[in-house]
Amino acid sequence: MAEIRVMREDLRPPKVPPRRHLISIGDLQRDDVERLLGTARNFERSLERELKKLPTLRGKTVVNLFYESSTRTSSSFELAAKRLSADTMSIKSTGSAVDKGESLKDTALTLGAYDPDVIVIRHPQIGAPQLVARYTGAHIVNAGDGKHQHPTQALLDLYTIKEELGRIDGLHVAIVGDVLHSRVARSNIQALALMGARVTLVGPPPLIPRGIEAMGCEVSYEIDAIKAADVVYVLRMQRERMQEGANYVPSLREYAARWGVTPERLRPGQKVMHPGPMNRGVEIDPVVADAADALIEQQVRSGLVVRMAVLYDLLTHGPAGVQAAALHEIGAA
C-alpha cells in the first residue's frame, strides 16, 4: 500500500481571497481610506498624459446597474472602468426587464450568469447591494442605496478636501440641508469622523434625524453655525424622497431665505462643496456655486480617479503593493 503523506501547509497553493465589497464606509478602516486616496492620487497622474488609458484591468468586466437617475456617478464609474481597460456594460432599469416586473433577485441571477468581476449598483431600496452580493459571484460597489449609504461619494469628497487643504484631520466641516433623506450625509459623517475631522450638521429640525449625534457629529439649527467651519458642504433638498403631504419646510422659497447658503452667510476663504445635482437659488446661491472657493468641479474630477482606485483595489485582491503597482503601471504605460 502506498504511503500517504500530508502536504505541509506552507506548500499548499494560496487560497483564493474572499470577495471584497464596498457597500458602506463602515467596511473601511482608516488605513483603507488612506490607501484608496493614495492610489487615486497616483491614478490622477495618468490623466495628465496624452494617452490616458491603462492596461490595469484588461480582461475584467464591470457592470453598472442603475435603478435611479444619475449623471456624475454613472458616467464616472463607466469612464473609470474604461480608463483601466475593463469591459463595461451599463444597465438602466428603464427599458430593461425591470419594466416588465423582474425582481432584483432575478436581475442579479441573470447578470451573475455572465460572470462579471464587479457590479456597481444604485437602487432606491436600502440593502439592495447586499442582495446582489448574495446572488452573484461579483465584487459589489454600492453607488447609493436609498437614504442609507454612498461610500464612493464620501471617498471622493475626502480626496477633494485633502487635495485642496492638505489634510482632513482637525478640519471642521459643516453639512447643511436635508440630512434626513441624504445617503451622502451619512457616508460623509462616518468618513470624516474616521479621518479625524469635526462634523456639524446644520438645518431645520424636521430635516435633521433624531439621535444622529450618535454617529459622532454635532447638530445646530442655526444657519450662522456654518461660519465656524473650514468647509461648508451643501445638500440638495430631496423632494423625490419626501413623503407626499409631509410638511418638512413651509416652502422652498422660505427654505432658501432661512437656510440657503449665500455669500453673506460665508466668511472669506471658506470652501464650499455640493454632491450635485444643484438646485441653484434653493439650497445654494448661484454666486456661491460659481465662486473661486467652490470645489464642486473638483469633486467631479475627483470622482473619476477615486472610482478608478476603488475598482483597482477590489480587483487586485487587497492592499499589498497597490500604490507601488499603480505607480509602476502609470510609468510604464
VOPAGU-2260 file (C-alpha; in pm, 1 decimal, decimal comma):
REM VOPAGU-2260
SITE   aa  ch    i         X         Y         Z
SITE  MET   A    0       0,0       0,0       0,0
SITE  ALA   A    1     141,5     338,8     -96,7
SITE  GLU   A    2     236,5     571,5     184,7
SITE  ILE   A    3       4,5     870,6     225,4
SITE  ARG   A    4     177,2    1193,7     308,4
SITE  VAL   A    5       7,2    1512,2     417,0
SITE  MET   A    6     132,9    1820,6     235,2
SITE  ARG   A    7     276,5    2085,2     460,5
SITE  GLU   A    8      59,3    2395,5     491,0
SITE  ASP   A    9     331,5    2620,1     351,5
SITE  LEU   A   10     346,0    2407,7      33,3
SITE  ARG   A   11     -23,7    2429,0     -41,2
SITE  PRO   A   12    -135,0    2666,9    -317,2
SITE  PRO   A   13    -258,3    3000,9    -182,1
SITE  LYS   A   14    -625,8    3018,8    -102,5
SITE  VAL   A   15    -845,7    3231,2    -322,6
SITE  PRO   A   16    -903,3    3552,4    -126,0
SITE  PRO   A   17   -1262,8    3619,3     -21,5
SITE  ARG   A   18   -1472,0    3852,1    -233,2
SITE  ARG   A   19   -1437,0    4208,4    -117,9
SITE  HIS   A   20   -1713,7    4465,4    -148,8
SITE  LEU   A   21   -1756,9    4836,2     -85,6
SITE  ILE   A   22   -2108,8    4870,6      47,8
SITE  SER   A   23   -2059,9    5113,3     335,7
SITE  ILE   A   24   -1794,5    5343,2     478,6
SITE  GLY   A   25   -1827,7    5111,8     778,0
SITE  ASP   A   26   -1649,5    4847,7     568,1
SITE  LEU   A   27   -1330,5    5057,1     580,8
SITE  GLN   A   28   -1062,8    5131,3     837,2
SITE  ARG   A   29    -856,3    5449,3     834,0
SITE  ASP   A   30    -567,7    5264,7     666,4
SITE  ASP   A   31    -805,5    5152,6     389,1
SITE  VAL   A   32    -915,5    5509,9     323,8
SITE  GLU   A   33    -558,0    5638,2     317,4
SITE  ARG   A   34    -461,4    5360,1      76,9
SITE  LEU   A   35    -750,4    5438,2    -158,2
SITE  LEU   A   36    -678,4    5811,7    -154,1
SITE  GLY   A   37    -312,1    5743,7    -224,0
SITE  THR   A   38    -397,2    5515,7    -514,4
SITE  ALA   A   39    -636,1    5777,6    -653,1
SITE  ARG   A   40    -356,4    6035,8    -638,1
SITE  ASN   A   41    -132,5    5801,9    -837,9
SITE  PHE   A   42    -403,9    5749,0   -1096,5
SITE  GLU   A   43    -456,5    6123,0   -1128,1
SITE  ARG   A   44    -112,3    6145,1   -1285,6
SITE  SER   A   45    -234,8    5925,6   -1570,6
SITE  LEU   A   46    -495,5    6188,7   -1657,4
SITE  GLU   A   47    -219,2    6437,6   -1728,5
SITE  ARG   A   48     -73,9    6223,0   -2010,9
SITE  GLU   A   49    -186,7    6228,0   -2371,1
SITE  LEU   A   50    -260,2    5853,8   -2357,2
SITE  LYS   A   51    -489,6    5821,1   -2057,6
SITE  LYS   A   52    -582,1    5452,6   -2083,0
SITE  LEU   A   53    -405,1    5198,3   -1861,5
SITE  PRO   A   54    -392,5    4818,2   -1911,2
SITE  THR   A   55    -455,6    4754,2   -1542,7
SITE  LEU   A   56    -793,1    4571,9   -1559,1
SITE  ARG   A   57    -775,5    4428,8   -1911,1
SITE  GLY   A   58    -994,2    4118,7   -1932,3
SITE  LYS   A   59   -1214,2    4222,0   -1636,6
SITE  THR   A   60   -1583,6    4306,0   -1669,8
SITE  VAL   A   61   -1761,0    4583,8   -1481,8
SITE  VAL   A   62   -2141,9    4609,5   -1489,4
SITE  ASN   A   63   -2312,6    4934,9   -1391,0
SITE  LEU   A   64   -2667,1    4862,7   -1273,0
SITE  PHE   A   65   -2862,2    5181,6   -1204,0
SITE  TYR   A   66   -3223,7    5183,0   -1081,8
SITE  GLU   A   67   -3217,2    5559,7   -1017,8
SITE  SER   A   68   -3124,8    5856,8   -1232,2
SITE  SER   A   69   -2759,2    5953,5   -1226,7
SITE  THR   A   70   -2517,0    6161,0   -1428,3
SITE  ARG   A   71   -2198,1    6205,8   -1224,3
SITE  THR   A   72   -2182,5    5867,1   -1054,1
SITE  SER   A   73   -2280,4    5650,4   -1351,3
SITE  SER   A   74   -2060,2    5833,9   -1602,4
SITE  SER   A   75   -1757,1    5838,7   -1373,3
SITE  PHE   A   76   -1782,7    5466,3   -1293,5
SITE  GLU   A   77   -1814,1    5383,7   -1663,4
SITE  LEU   A   78   -1522,1    5605,4   -1758,3
SITE  ALA   A   79   -1313,6    5477,0   -1465,1
SITE  ALA   A   80   -1356,2    5117,8   -1584,9
SITE  LYS   A   81   -1271,6    5214,1   -1943,6
SITE  ARG   A   82    -963,7    5409,8   -1837,6
SITE  LEU   A   83    -844,5    5088,3   -1669,2
SITE  SER   A   84    -917,6    4886,0   -1988,5
SITE  ALA   A   85   -1202,9    4683,2   -1835,5
SITE  ASP   A   86   -1501,1    4571,9   -2045,1
SITE  THR   A   87   -1810,7    4761,7   -1935,1
SITE  MET   A   88   -2185,4    4712,7   -1954,7
SITE  SER   A   89   -2432,4    4974,5   -1833,9
SITE  ILE   A   90   -2792,3    4880,8   -1749,9
SITE  LYS   A   91   -3068,3    5123,5   -1655,6
SITE  SER   A   92   -3391,6    4997,8   -1502,9
SITE  THR   A   93   -3588,6    5194,5   -1761,7
SITE  GLY   A   94   -3600,4    4994,4   -2083,8
SITE  SER   A   95   -3486,8    4671,3   -1918,4
SITE  ALA   A   96   -3678,5    4368,5   -1790,8
SITE  VAL   A   97   -3740,7    4565,1   -1469,4
SITE  ASP   A   98   -4014,1    4748,0   -1662,5
SITE  LYS   A   99   -4181,4    4410,2   -1705,2
SITE  GLY   A  100   -4174,8    4333,4   -1335,5
SITE  GLU   A  101   -3846,1    4145,7   -1298,6
SITE  SER   A  102   -3727,9    4134,4    -938,0
SITE  LEU   A  103   -3384,2    4249,4    -825,1
SITE  LYS   A  104   -3300,8    3889,5    -734,8
SITE  ASP   A  105   -3376,7    3766,1   -1086,5
SITE  THR   A  106   -3184,2    4055,3   -1240,8
SITE  ALA   A  107   -2888,3    3964,8   -1019,4
SITE  LEU   A  108   -2909,3    3599,2   -1121,0
SITE  THR   A  109   -2921,3    3699,1   -1488,6
SITE  LEU   A  110   -2618,2    3925,5   -1459,1
SITE  GLY   A  111   -2436,3    3669,1   -1249,3
SITE  ALA   A  112   -2465,6    3419,1   -1534,6
SITE  TYR   A  113   -2233,1    3647,5   -1736,0
SITE  ASP   A  114   -1967,3    3612,1   -1462,8
SITE  PRO   A  115   -1889,9    3983,7   -1416,9
SITE  ASP   A  116   -1600,0    4081,3   -1192,8
SITE  VAL   A  117   -1766,6    4391,0   -1045,2
SITE  ILE   A  118   -2127,7    4506,7   -1024,9
SITE  VAL   A  119   -2180,4    4872,2    -938,4
SITE  ILE   A  120   -2538,3    4920,3    -820,2
SITE  ARG   A  121   -2758,6    5217,6    -737,6
SITE  HIS   A  122   -3103,2    5134,8    -602,0
SITE  PRO   A  123   -3379,8    5318,1    -412,5
SITE  GLN   A  124   -3409,3    5038,8    -153,9
SITE  ILE   A  125   -3173,6    5007,5     142,5
SITE  GLY   A  126   -2993,6    4671,6     136,0
SITE  ALA   A  127   -3007,5    4617,7    -240,9
SITE  PRO   A  128   -2625,7    4583,8    -273,7
SITE  GLN   A  129   -2619,5    4306,9     -10,9
SITE  LEU   A  130   -2888,2    4117,4    -201,7
SITE  VAL   A  131   -2691,1    4135,1    -527,5
SITE  ALA   A  132   -2379,3    4017,7    -340,9
SITE  ARG   A  133   -2576,5    3716,1    -218,0
SITE  TYR   A  134   -2684,1    3603,5    -565,1
SITE  THR   A  135   -2374,1    3676,3    -772,4
SITE  GLY   A  136   -2004,3    3599,9    -751,3
SITE  ALA   A  137   -1906,4    3958,4    -830,6
SITE  HIS   A  138   -1746,4    4222,9    -615,0
SITE  ILE   A  139   -2019,6    4475,5    -530,6
SITE  VAL   A  140   -1980,4    4851,8    -514,5
SITE  ASN   A  141   -2266,9    5048,0    -362,9
SITE  ALA   A  142   -2333,9    5356,1    -576,5
SITE  GLY   A  143   -2618,7    5461,4    -344,6
SITE  ASP   A  144   -2894,3    5261,5    -174,1
SITE  GLY   A  145   -3195,6    5462,6     -65,3
SITE  LYS   A  146   -3100,3    5708,6     207,3
SITE  HIS   A  147   -2850,9    5463,2     356,0
SITE  GLN   A  148   -2500,2    5490,8     206,9
SITE  HIS   A  149   -2299,8    5631,9     -84,7
SITE  PRO   A  150   -1940,9    5537,6       5,4
SITE  THR   A  151   -1759,8    5642,0    -312,7
SITE  GLN   A  152   -1910,7    5991,0    -287,7
SITE  ALA   A  153   -1766,6    6021,2      61,5
SITE  LEU   A  154   -1427,2    5899,3     -59,8
SITE  LEU   A  155   -1416,1    6148,8    -345,9
SITE  ASP   A  156   -1516,1    6424,6    -103,0
SITE  LEU   A  157   -1229,5    6327,9     128,6
SITE  TYR   A  158    -994,3    6327,9    -167,9
SITE  THR   A  159   -1111,7    6672,8    -278,2
SITE  ILE   A  160   -1069,2    6819,3      69,8
SITE  LYS   A  161    -723,5    6669,2     116,6
SITE  GLU   A  162    -602,6    6787,4    -224,3
SITE  GLU   A  163    -732,4    7140,2    -160,9
SITE  LEU   A  164    -648,6    7188,6     207,1
SITE  GLY   A  165    -363,3    6941,6     250,2
SITE  ARG   A  166    -525,6    6749,2     534,4
SITE  ILE   A  167    -850,9    6616,9     676,9
SITE  ASP   A  168    -755,2    6554,9    1039,1
SITE  GLY   A  169    -855,4    6850,6    1255,5
SITE  LEU   A  170   -1072,4    7026,8     997,7
SITE  HIS   A  171   -1427,2    7140,9    1073,5
SITE  VAL   A  172   -1691,4    7052,4     811,7
SITE  ALA   A  173   -2048,9    7183,1     828,0
SITE  ILE   A  174   -2304,1    6971,7     637,5
SITE  VAL   A  175   -2607,3    7187,1     559,6
SITE  GLY   A  176   -2958,8    7099,7     449,9
SITE  ASP   A  177   -3169,4    6788,6     400,5
SITE  VAL   A  178   -2973,9    6542,7     613,2
SITE  LEU   A  179   -3283,4    6330,1     678,6
SITE  HIS   A  180   -3301,3    6195,3     323,8
SITE  SER   A  181   -2929,9    6207,3     240,2
SITE  ARG   A  182   -2716,2    5895,5     197,2
SITE  VAL   A  183   -2428,4    6129,7     112,6
SITE  ALA   A  184   -2453,9    6293,5     456,1
SITE  ARG   A  185   -2448,0    5959,6     638,4
SITE  SER   A  186   -2144,8    5835,2     448,2
SITE  ASN   A  187   -1963,6    6165,0     491,3
SITE  ILE   A  188   -2030,3    6181,7     865,0
SITE  GLN   A  189   -1870,1    5838,4     903,6
SITE  ALA   A  190   -1580,5    5907,6     666,7
SITE  LEU   A  191   -1491,5    6249,1     807,7
SITE  ALA   A  192   -1508,7    6124,7    1166,3
SITE  LEU   A  193   -1292,5    5824,4    1073,4
SITE  MET   A  194   -1027,0    6060,8     935,3
SITE  GLY   A  195   -1030,8    6293,0    1236,5
SITE  ALA   A  196   -1249,3    6581,0    1116,4
SITE  ARG   A  197   -1515,3    6755,4    1322,6
SITE  VAL   A  198   -1862,5    6749,0    1166,9
SITE  THR   A  199   -2155,5    6980,1    1240,2
SITE  LEU   A  200   -2497,9    6921,9    1084,0
SITE  VAL   A  201   -2696,6    7238,2    1016,2
SITE  GLY   A  202   -3058,3    7262,0     907,0
SITE  PRO   A  203   -3421,3    7291,8    1013,0
SITE  PRO   A  204   -3520,7    7044,5    1287,2
SITE  PRO   A  205   -3754,4    6834,0    1065,5
SITE  LEU   A  206   -3463,1    6760,2     829,6
SITE  ILE   A  207   -3212,9    6654,1    1097,8
SITE  PRO   A  208   -3268,3    6292,0    1213,0
SITE  ARG   A  209   -3316,8    6244,4    1584,4
SITE  GLY   A  210   -3021,2    6087,9    1759,7
SITE  ILE   A  211   -2782,4    6133,1    1469,1
SITE  GLU   A  212   -2525,9    6274,6    1711,4
SITE  ALA   A  213   -2451,9    5910,1    1797,3
SITE  MET   A  214   -2265,5    5890,6    1465,1
SITE  GLY   A  215   -2003,8    6128,1    1604,7
SITE  CYS   A  216   -2127,7    6467,3    1485,9
SITE  GLU   A  217   -2275,4    6784,7    1632,4
SITE  VAL   A  218   -2608,1    6945,0    1543,4
SITE  SER   A  219   -2710,9    7309,7    1506,5
SITE  TYR   A  220   -3041,3    7453,6    1392,0
SITE  GLU   A  221   -2889,6    7796,7    1325,8
SITE  ILE   A  222   -2754,9    7876,4     978,6
SITE  ASP   A  223   -2494,2    8109,0    1132,2
SITE  ALA   A  224   -2316,0    7796,9    1259,4
SITE  ILE   A  225   -2162,3    7743,7     914,3
SITE  LYS   A  226   -1929,1    8042,3     961,7
SITE  ALA   A  227   -1714,1    7843,9    1205,5
SITE  ALA   A  228   -1639,8    7567,5     953,2
SITE  ASP   A  229   -1344,2    7525,7     718,6
SITE  VAL   A  230   -1566,9    7352,9     461,8
SITE  VAL   A  231   -1939,1    7406,9     402,5
SITE  TYR   A  232   -2095,5    7100,5     241,3
SITE  VAL   A  233   -2436,9    7183,7      92,6
SITE  LEU   A  234   -2705,0    6917,3      45,1
SITE  ARG   A  235   -2987,3    6917,4    -207,7
SITE  MET   A  236   -3349,8    6923,5     -97,7
SITE  GLN   A  237   -3451,5    6570,3    -199,0
SITE  ARG   A  238   -3816,2    6623,6    -278,0
SITE  GLU   A  239   -3837,8    6286,3    -456,2
SITE  ARG   A  240   -3772,6    6107,6    -124,1
SITE  MET   A  241   -4012,2    6315,1      83,4
SITE  GLN   A  242   -4343,2    6155,4     171,1
SITE  GLU   A  243   -4636,6    6305,7     -11,2
SITE  GLY   A  244   -4803,4    6567,9     203,5
SITE  ALA   A  245   -4515,9    6583,9     451,8
SITE  ASN   A  246   -4450,1    6941,3     563,8
SITE  TYR   A  247   -4076,4    6946,6     631,4
SITE  VAL   A  248   -4046,5    7316,3     543,9
SITE  PRO   A  249   -4322,6    7569,0     466,3
SITE  SER   A  250   -4195,4    7624,7     110,2
SITE  LEU   A  251   -3878,1    7612,8     -97,5
SITE  ARG   A  252   -3878,3    7992,3    -104,3
SITE  GLU   A  253   -3876,5    8008,6     275,3
SITE  TYR   A  254   -3612,5    7735,8     292,0
SITE  ALA   A  255   -3389,0    7938,1      58,9
SITE  ALA   A  256   -3445,3    8252,2     266,5
SITE  ARG   A  257   -3364,7    8086,4     600,1
SITE  TRP   A  258   -3124,1    7804,8     512,8
SITE  GLY   A  259   -2979,2    7875,1     169,9
SITE  VAL   A  260   -2601,1    7918,0     155,3
SITE  THR   A  261   -2544,0    8273,3      31,8
SITE  PRO   A  262   -2231,4    8492,4      10,8
SITE  GLU   A  263   -2346,1    8689,1     316,3
SITE  ARG   A  264   -2355,8    8373,5     527,9
SITE  LEU   A  265   -1997,6    8273,4     445,3
SITE  ARG   A  266   -1667,7    8419,1     554,3
SITE  PRO   A  267   -1378,2    8475,1     313,5
SITE  GLY   A  268   -1177,2    8165,1     229,9
SITE  GLN   A  269   -1437,9    7907,5     325,1
SITE  LYS   A  270   -1453,4    7616,2      82,2
SITE  VAL   A  271   -1795,3    7510,9     -45,1
SITE  MET   A  272   -1891,5    7165,3    -172,9
SITE  HIS   A  273   -2205,9    7007,9    -317,7
SITE  PRO   A  274   -2258,9    6647,9    -435,3
SITE  GLY   A  275   -2489,7    6751,5    -721,1
SITE  PRO   A  276   -2723,9    6796,8    -881,4
SITE  MET   A  277   -2762,4    7150,9    -750,9
SITE  ASN   A  278   -3086,7    7341,0    -708,6
SITE  ARG   A  279   -2945,8    7688,2    -769,0
SITE  GLY   A  280   -3136,3    7950,6    -578,7
SITE  VAL   A  281   -3272,6    7697,7    -328,1
SITE  GLU   A  282   -3000,4    7539,2    -112,9
SITE  ILE   A  283   -2714,5    7731,4    -276,2
SITE  ASP   A  284   -2688,7    8079,3    -423,1
SITE  PRO   A  285   -2556,1    8081,7    -783,1
SITE  VAL   A  286   -2284,6    8327,5    -680,5
SITE  VAL   A  287   -2158,5    8080,0    -419,8
SITE  ALA   A  288   -2177,6    7787,7    -661,1
SITE  ASP   A  289   -1962,9    7968,7    -919,2
SITE  ALA   A  290   -1716,2    8131,1    -678,4
SITE  ALA   A  291   -1344,4    8055,0    -675,1
SITE  ASP   A  292   -1376,4    7887,2    -334,2
SITE  ALA   A  293   -1636,5    7638,2    -459,1
SITE  LEU   A  294   -1488,1    7289,7    -505,7
SITE  ILE   A  295   -1782,4    7146,2    -699,0
SITE  GLU   A  296   -1599,2    7091,8   -1027,9
SITE  GLN   A  297   -1303,2    6945,2    -837,9
SITE  GLN   A  298   -1542,7    6694,4    -680,5
SITE  VAL   A  299   -1648,1    6576,0   -1026,3
SITE  ARG   A  300   -1285,3    6531,4   -1134,8
SITE  SER   A  301   -1204,6    6356,2    -807,8
SITE  GLY   A  302   -1490,1    6112,6    -868,7
SITE  LEU   A  303   -1313,9    5963,2   -1169,4
SITE  VAL   A  304    -978,0    5888,6   -1005,3
SITE  VAL   A  305   -1133,1    5773,6    -676,7
SITE  ARG   A  306   -1359,3    5527,8    -859,2
SITE  MET   A  307   -1061,5    5406,7   -1060,6
SITE  ALA   A  308    -888,5    5342,2    -727,8
SITE  VAL   A  309   -1189,2    5155,2    -586,2
SITE  LEU   A  310   -1217,9    4924,6    -889,7
SITE  TYR   A  311    -844,1    4865,0    -889,9
SITE  ASP   A  312    -835,8    4792,9    -517,4
SITE  LEU   A  313   -1120,4    4542,0    -529,2
SITE  LEU   A  314    -984,9    4353,1    -828,1
SITE  THR   A  315    -624,4    4334,7    -714,0
SITE  HIS   A  316    -740,5    4148,9    -402,5
SITE  GLY   A  317    -602,5    4360,7    -128,5
SITE  PRO   A  318    -381,8    4637,1      -2,3
SITE  ALA   A  319     -35,0    4488,9     -53,9
SITE  GLY   A  320     163,2    4687,2    -306,5
SITE  VAL   A  321    -135,7    4870,5    -450,7
SITE  GLN   A  322      25,6    5212,3    -463,1
SITE  ALA   A  323     358,2    5078,3    -591,5
SITE  ALA   A  324     184,2    4877,0    -863,4
SITE  ALA   A  325     -20,9    5176,4    -971,5
SITE  LEU   A  326     290,1    5391,4    -998,2
SITE  HIS   A  327     470,0    5122,5   -1197,1
SITE  GLU   A  328     185,5    5079,9   -1444,7
SITE  ILE   A  329     135,4    5453,2   -1488,6
SITE  GLY   A  330     504,6    5498,7   -1552,6
SITE  ALA   A  331     524,2    5207,6   -1798,2
SITE  ALA   A  332     211,7    5285,6   -1998,6
